[in-house]
Amino acid sequence: MNKQRVLSTLVLLAATGAAQADINIGVSVSATGPAASLGIPEKNTFAILPTSIGGEKINYIVLDDATDPGQATKNARKLVTEDKVDVLVGSSSTPACAAIAEVANETATPQVAMCPVDLPAAKNTWVFRAPQHNSLMAKALVGHMKQTGIKTLGFIGFNDPYGEVWLKEITAASEAAGIKLVAVERYNRVDTSVSGQVLKLVAAKPDAVMIAGSGTPAALPHTTLAERGYKGQIYQTHAAANKEFLKVGGKALEGGILPIGPVAVASQLPDTHPSKKVAQEYIKLYEEKYGAGTMSSFGAYAYDAFKLIEKAIPVALKQGKPGTPKFRQALRDAIETEREIAGAHGVFNMSASDHFGLDERARILVRVENGDWKVLAGK
């Protein structure tokens, strides 16, 4: 009788343990290296997120990839094989995101990237994105160019996948608008000078210059253009939208225009904007922990990645237990099919053909004024 009771207790404990298995979220961010101004607020965000969802305990395992795709690969493999994570989040730069995507697809582990990485269809199945697609933002910029009479455009971008994708998108959008691309230059994330490239841009005399960089390295071409006396309109991408970029560039950035996520200008949004409440929720949560004025729109990408996962977990739990392939598959499927998920950057509606899931509600054009973002009227 006693043996039966002991056996029953062990079976009950095993069943209970299985039902209450922790959900492990593996994170790789660029907390150091050229993308650190993006990765640090992302890393900070995971320290303030809820530790339970759907009645299950959540463990966040956060690693630094130092903006190195090779290290991002190592991190992803460790997180999947040793830490048995149910979902991968990261990274902060496009090359590192692409590296993690290889592991996500190979191991059938869902990934929510915090950069707008483009992938071929065959490698897109397990990878979702929190940021806006570059084409969505490029069209907003070209729309402004057309409205303001810009006829010629110069381009300088990172000599990596982020810069190349932006060149592709801005070329397509500008050609459709009748705007001629007259000069194309590239630079590296770790460069300390772009004087040669800027001299070529200025010599081409474009009406405007488009800079495709991210974080603080995006400020280098902008400040160099200002030093060379360039007077045309300068545009940046949403990957430059953090306060460290504003600090590094200083007054040279004044008048620059970029598309930005709603969270960066939450106080300027109408109450009817679907992201205002979530954005303010995130800002309050972040600044209570790290201080007034410390919120970064890049940290908000981490928050939106969490929002996508938070929405999917209760659905996935009906299909399988954490730590199993069935749960990971169900989690992937739920992220793809859940509708109208309000995030700090926009409203997500993923689909089998769209793993970005954001629309025009996720972009707002701003101008740099007095060291801050100012929403352009009517944009």
Secondary structure, DSSP 4 states (H G I P E B T S, - for coil): -HHHHHHHHHHHHHHHHHHTPPEEEEEEE-SSSTTHHHHHHHHHHHTSS-SEETTEEEEEEEEE-TT-HHHHHHHHHHHHHTS--SEEEE-SSHHHHHHHHHHHHHHT--EEESS-----GGG-TTEEESSPPHHHHHHHHHHHHHHTT--EEEEEEESSHHHHHHHHHHHHHHHHTT-EEEEEEEE-TT-S--HHHHHHHHHT--SEEEEE--SGGGHHHHHHHHHTT--SEEE--GGG-SHHHHHHHGGGGTT-EEEE-GGGGGGGS-TT-TTHHHHHHHHHHHHHHH-TT---HHHHHHHHHHHHHHHHHHHHHTT--TTSHHHHHHHHHHHHH---EE-SS-EE--BTTBSS---GGG-EEEEEETTEEEEPTT-
